[in-house]
Amino acid sequence: MPDDSPSTFNPFASAEITPPVSSHWAAKRELAQALRELSNTLVTSAPSEELLKQASATISELNKALANSPRYYGSQEFANTQEHGSRGELNYELNAIGGLSNPLSPGLNMWLEGKLAFGKVKCGYAYEGPPGFVHGGYVAAILDQFLGMAQIAGGQSGMTGTLHVRYLRPTPLNTDLDLRGSVDRVDGRKTVVTAELLANGEVTARSEGLFIRPSNTLKEMFEKD
Ligand SMILES: CCCCCCCCCCCCCC(=O)SCCNC(=O)CCNC(=O)[C@H](O)C(C)(C)COP(=O)(O)OP(=O)(O)OC[C@H]1O[C@@H](n2cnc3c(N)ncnc32)[C@H](O)[C@@H]1OP(=O)(O)O
């Protein structure tokens, strides 16, 4: 069973995308990207009703075929198989905001340069809130995930206790967005991290997160009996 021992896997050492652990996960990344493209097409097109119904039927068939394979519910269950990589590797694939094998994730890429954290992401039309702009919930989620990675520079990692976001201006869709952040202070199990989200060099949102290293172990928190 996985334990709390530190993993050597570190996808945040550079801006390079870390390769998948196996050809299986390479294929999953490809399918996730195809599904992202499908989502983008669905929310930006007006096909005939007939074509829409045909697409639903085709996709339902595909879903049935995929569902008829071994199933693992969540990254912990995948990790327990010991055939799909470590918990860290699986989080890198399946995470809701950064996971390359998760079609709902906008694919946030993040890394550390010394004590400074950097990130890049682009949100297509499926992430629209105000017309032409990224939904504020996604902005907050992207910042949360980014702050959660940046806290590593403080020497520990924990769960988000509080997240504060100040939305300065709307964040545009289909635009390369940059993130930068750093640890403000560490106080016992608490780490306070700040970050900015930028579009075309302008800050669109500023945030501060308080991360708390839990009193219980990862095993207690994430592994079911
Ligand atoms: C190593 C662990 C790694 C975890 C995975 C890392 C993944 C990172 C990915 C990140 C990206 C993804 C991000 C996500 O999506 S993370 C998902 C969103 N966050 C959560 O679901 C967190 C849910 N909450 C908890 O699990 C626990 O309550 C935590 C772990 C937060 C604390 O439970 P614990 O039992 O350990 O705490 P304690 O009672 O001993 O209190 C300790 C101190 O903290 C203070 N306090 C407590 N709660 C809060 C609060 N909410 N705000 C402000 N302060 C709070 C408390 O007053 C006390 O202060 P003091 O009296 O000492 O001054």
The ligand as a MOL file (V3000), in Angstrom:
LIG
                    3D

  0  0  0     0  0            999 V3000
M  V30 BEGIN CTAB
M  V30 COUNTS 63 65 0 0 0
M  V30 BEGIN ATOM
M  V30 1 C 0.8510 16.4720 3.5340 0
M  V30 2 C -0.5570 16.7340 3.2250 0
M  V30 3 C -0.7100 16.9640 1.8000 0
M  V30 4 C -2.1070 17.1800 1.4360 0
M  V30 5 C -2.2430 17.1530 -0.0500 0
M  V30 6 C -1.6050 18.3470 -0.6440 0
M  V30 7 C -2.2620 18.6210 -1.9150 0
M  V30 8 C -2.0810 20.0670 -2.1990 0
M  V30 9 C -2.8920 20.4150 -3.3620 0
M  V30 10 C -3.3440 21.8140 -3.2010 0
M  V30 11 C -4.1280 22.2390 -4.3470 0
M  V30 12 C -5.5450 21.8250 -4.2610 0
M  V30 13 C -6.1890 22.5420 -3.1590 0
M  V30 14 C -7.4500 21.8660 -2.7600 0
M  V30 15 O -8.3520 21.7300 -3.5190 0
M  V30 16 S -7.5320 21.3160 -1.1760 0
M  V30 17 C -9.2870 21.0180 -0.9940 0
M  V30 18 C -9.9640 22.1640 -0.2960 0
M  V30 19 N -9.6250 22.1520 1.0990 0
M  V30 20 C -10.1760 21.2780 1.9340 0
M  V30 21 O -10.9800 20.4420 1.5940 0
M  V30 22 C -9.7020 21.3630 3.3610 0
M  V30 23 C -10.7260 20.7660 4.3130 0
M  V30 24 N -10.2690 20.9660 5.6740 0
M  V30 25 C -9.4270 20.0930 6.2400 0
M  V30 26 O -9.0700 19.0630 5.6770 0
M  V30 27 C -8.9300 20.4530 7.5920 0
M  V30 28 O -9.8310 21.3330 8.2200 0
M  V30 29 C -7.5080 21.1180 7.5570 0
M  V30 30 C -6.4890 20.1250 6.9900 0
M  V30 31 C -7.5140 22.3960 6.7260 0
M  V30 32 C -7.1140 21.4930 8.9700 0
M  V30 33 O -7.2690 20.3800 9.7620 0
M  V30 34 P -6.3330 20.0780 11.0290 0
M  V30 35 O -7.0340 19.0670 11.8360 0
M  V30 36 O -4.9590 19.7370 10.5990 0
M  V30 37 O -6.3280 21.5060 11.6940 0
M  V30 38 P -6.4240 21.8720 13.2180 0
M  V30 39 O -7.8220 21.8720 13.6810 0
M  V30 40 O -5.4100 21.0640 13.9900 0
M  V30 41 O -5.9670 23.4080 13.1650 0
M  V30 42 C -4.6100 23.7880 12.9490 0
M  V30 43 C -4.5740 25.3030 12.8770 0
M  V30 44 O -5.1550 25.7290 11.6030 0
M  V30 45 C -6.3120 26.5610 11.8510 0
M  V30 46 N -7.2960 26.2100 10.8490 0
M  V30 47 C -7.8180 24.9920 10.6030 0
M  V30 48 N -8.6300 25.0460 9.5380 0
M  V30 49 C -8.6090 26.3200 9.0920 0
M  V30 50 C -9.2240 26.9720 8.0220 0
M  V30 51 N -10.0180 26.3460 7.1560 0
M  V30 52 N -8.9790 28.2820 7.8560 0
M  V30 53 C -8.1620 28.9450 8.6880 0
M  V30 54 N -7.5380 28.3580 9.7230 0
M  V30 55 C -7.7710 27.0630 9.9230 0
M  V30 56 C -6.7690 26.2360 13.2620 0
M  V30 57 O -7.4720 27.3130 13.8350 0
M  V30 58 C -5.4370 25.9980 13.9390 0
M  V30 59 O -4.8230 27.2620 14.1700 0
M  V30 60 P -4.0600 27.5500 15.5250 0
M  V30 61 O -5.1000 27.4320 16.5860 0
M  V30 62 O -2.9860 26.5000 15.6360 0
M  V30 63 O -3.4970 28.9400 15.3550 0
M  V30 END ATOM
M  V30 BEGIN BOND
M  V30 1 1 1 2
M  V30 2 1 2 3
M  V30 3 1 3 4
M  V30 4 1 4 5
M  V30 5 1 5 6
M  V30 6 1 6 7
M  V30 7 1 7 8
M  V30 8 1 8 9
M  V30 9 1 9 10
M  V30 10 1 10 11
M  V30 11 1 11 12
M  V30 12 1 12 13
M  V30 13 1 13 14
M  V30 14 2 14 15
M  V30 15 1 14 16
M  V30 16 1 16 17
M  V30 17 1 17 18
M  V30 18 1 18 19
M  V30 19 1 19 20
M  V30 20 2 20 21
M  V30 21 1 20 22
M  V30 22 1 22 23
M  V30 23 1 23 24
M  V30 24 1 24 25
M  V30 25 2 25 26
M  V30 26 1 25 27
M  V30 27 1 27 28
M  V30 28 1 27 29
M  V30 29 1 29 30
M  V30 30 1 29 31
M  V30 31 1 29 32
M  V30 32 1 32 33
M  V30 33 1 33 34
M  V30 34 2 34 35
M  V30 35 1 34 36
M  V30 36 1 34 37
M  V30 37 1 37 38
M  V30 38 2 38 39
M  V30 39 1 38 40
M  V30 40 1 38 41
M  V30 41 1 41 42
M  V30 42 1 42 43
M  V30 43 1 43 44
M  V30 44 1 43 58
M  V30 45 1 44 45
M  V30 46 1 45 46
M  V30 47 1 45 56
M  V30 48 1 46 47
M  V30 49 1 46 55
M  V30 50 2 47 48
M  V30 51 1 48 49
M  V30 52 1 49 50
M  V30 53 2 49 55
M  V30 54 1 50 51
M  V30 55 2 50 52
M  V30 56 1 52 53
M  V30 57 2 53 54
M  V30 58 1 54 55
M  V30 59 1 56 57
M  V30 60 1 56 58
M  V30 61 1 58 59
M  V30 62 1 59 60
M  V30 63 2 60 61
M  V30 64 1 60 62
M  V30 65 1 60 63
M  V30 END BOND
M  V30 END CTAB
M  END
